[in-house]
Amino acid sequence: MQLSARAESIEPFHVMQVAKQAAALERTLGPDAPPMIYLNIGEPDFGAPPLVQAAAQAAIAAGQTQYTPALGIDALRQRLSDWYAQRFGVAVAPGRIVITAGASGALQLAALACLDVGDEWLMPDPSYPCNRQILAAIGASARLLPAGPGQRHQLTAEQVERAWGPRTRGVLLASPSNPTGTSIDPDELRRIHAVVQARGGVTVVDEIYLGLSHDERYGQTALALDDRIISLNSFSKYFGMTGWRLGWMVLPEAAVPVVERLQQNLFICASTIAQHAALACFEPETLALCESRRAEFRARRDYFLPALRELGFEVPAEPDGAFYVWADASPLFARLGIGDSAELVELLLRRAHLVTTPGRDFCANDPGTHLRFSTASSLPQLREAIARLRALLA
């Protein structure tokens, strides 16, 4: 069977590859071996809130399992519109909101709506690897611009202006970012958006971790800046609905009919059961629970980050949101007799039963220095992870 060159060019998602390797190793361990601690996958350990689970069961019992309109059920689009007004003080008309098959589905729709074959979006390096693979899969590309800790691993307007080329159609940003947990400064975002608008491009902002922002300076949606910005979001992180595969996007009004046609043909609609369940996300009880979970994620960061630094890892740009730590491990290489972060991942897996992710997954120009730690696990697990790291280094 002959496969397309485009499909063959798609790189594996190393986060999932490492998880498979860890699971295979775990099956070979004896009963007395310490269990694996998984700090590689960005998945909240809380699960969907109780009211959401109950709403899903009620939807199934009521037979609410058939296709919905391609844009999503009106009630959910209205709830999201109300949530933007209540939480962010931003007016987002429900007609601009499209319910999608996760944030990945939203990105596919946005990319297909805005990009032709050969076009590109500018993105920071490091960034979430699946985003650039999605662009590659539709025949477009991501042009990655180095974004070091001095600029909080985010693009600058000067970089965007310098890098803009004949096939550039816009920028794809993430705030807070995966893998760094850092957000873009609101003033810098305003300058970037001005550069993009002056060139007739589009500013796309991945905001799936916005609900888990820990710093008021960065906790505002990009939609407060301009109705022409495209925002991608998800019920996976703040609302804990990872496996439900439900997201949404906010579009300029003129783009909605185009995205509706794409959704009709590619997805028909997002999961009906998940949509009805997500209505319960906006009940006061659920929102209070999600806020308490956000505080717990912050507490986990506040424990894990200084503990990691004490062990010799360097994290010059402190994460202000999400649940990740982007750590430079190179100061430890000589001490451990290894050459790069991929070797360190292997060492941690086999000797400490600790699952992490090498920087090459997130950084196309990775010099082999960084790891990404997910702090979505419980505090007891994070304390045990630090204990195992300390024992290995000792």
Summary of the structure (lengths in Angstrom):
residues: 394
radius of gyration: 21.0
end to end distance: 51.8
largest distance: 62.8
contacts: 1348
relative contact order: 0.16
helix: 49%
strand: 14%
